[in-house]
């Protein structure tokens, strides 16, 4: 059986808040997924190639994550923290 391997996880910001609507692209085959309201996502792993996921959300720095080599029917959990691309100054009054 040629079972599908899957990459899954959650996306957070630096304050440990779950991020929804994050666009996740598997650059090896251009498949796309979006994180749900709980920050969760699931995207197919492309067998036989190095898989790199790109995470994009307005107001955050783009993030690239390289996935280790998986075999058929093997799942990989990847939780990601996205950094804001705006400089926030806090602690000053």
C-alpha positions as CSV (number, residue, x, y, z in Angstrom):
1,X,0.0,0.0,0.0
2,X,1.3,3.4,-0.9
3,X,0.2,5.3,2.2
4,X,0.6,9.0,2.4
5,X,3.1,10.5,4.8
6,X,2.0,13.7,6.5
7,X,3.6,16.7,8.1
8,X,1.5,18.2,10.8
9,X,1.7,20.5,13.8
10,X,0.7,23.9,15.2
11,X,1.8,27.5,14.4
12,X,2.4,30.0,17.2
13,X,3.6,33.5,17.6
14,X,6.3,34.6,20.1
15,X,3.7,35.1,22.8
16,X,2.7,31.4,22.4
17,X,-0.7,32.4,20.8
18,X,-1.9,30.0,18.1
19,X,-1.9,31.5,14.6
20,X,-4.7,30.8,12.2
21,X,-4.7,31.5,8.4
22,X,-1.0,30.8,8.1
23,X,-0.2,29.8,4.5
24,X,2.0,26.7,4.4
25,X,3.6,25.7,1.1
26,X,5.5,22.5,0.5
27,X,8.1,23.9,-1.9
28,X,8.9,20.4,-3.3
29,X,5.6,20.1,-5.0
30,X,3.9,23.5,-4.3
31,X,1.0,21.9,-2.3
32,X,-0.6,24.5,0.0
33,X,-2.4,24.3,3.3
34,X,-3.6,26.8,5.9
35,X,-3.6,26.7,9.6
36,X,-7.0,26.4,11.3
37,X,-8.5,28.4,14.2
38,X,-6.4,26.4,16.7
39,X,-3.2,27.0,14.8
40,X,-3.2,23.4,13.5
41,X,-2.1,22.3,10.0
42,X,-1.6,19.2,8.0
43,X,0.2,18.9,4.7
44,X,1.2,15.9,2.6
45,X,4.9,14.9,2.5
46,X,6.3,14.5,-1.0
47,X,8.2,11.2,-1.1
48,X,11.6,11.0,-2.8
49,X,12.5,14.7,-2.5
50,X,13.8,17.0,0.2
51,X,10.7,18.7,1.6
52,X,10.9,22.4,2.7
53,X,7.9,24.1,4.1
54,X,7.4,27.8,3.8
55,X,5.2,29.5,6.4
56,X,3.7,32.9,5.6
57,X,1.3,35.3,7.4
58,X,0.9,39.0,7.0
59,X,2.8,40.9,9.7
60,X,5.2,38.0,10.4
61,X,8.5,37.0,9.0
62,X,8.4,34.2,6.4
63,X,9.8,31.0,7.9
64,X,11.4,28.0,6.0
65,X,11.7,24.6,7.7
66,X,13.5,21.6,6.2
67,X,11.8,18.3,6.9
68,X,13.9,15.2,7.5
69,X,13.5,12.3,5.1
70,X,10.4,10.4,5.7
71,X,9.3,7.0,4.4
72,X,5.9,5.8,3.3
73,X,3.3,6.0,6.0
74,X,5.5,8.0,8.4
75,X,4.2,11.2,9.9
76,X,6.3,14.1,11.2
77,X,5.2,16.7,13.8
78,X,6.6,20.2,13.2
79,X,5.5,23.0,15.6
80,X,6.6,26.4,14.4
81,X,7.0,29.8,16.1
82,X,6.7,32.8,13.7
83,X,8.4,36.0,14.6
84,X,6.7,39.4,14.0
85,X,8.2,41.6,11.4
86,X,7.2,44.7,13.3
87,X,9.4,46.1,16.0
88,X,7.5,46.5,19.2
89,X,8.9,48.7,21.9
90,X,7.6,47.8,25.3
91,X,8.5,48.7,28.8
92,X,8.8,52.4,28.1
93,X,6.3,54.9,29.6
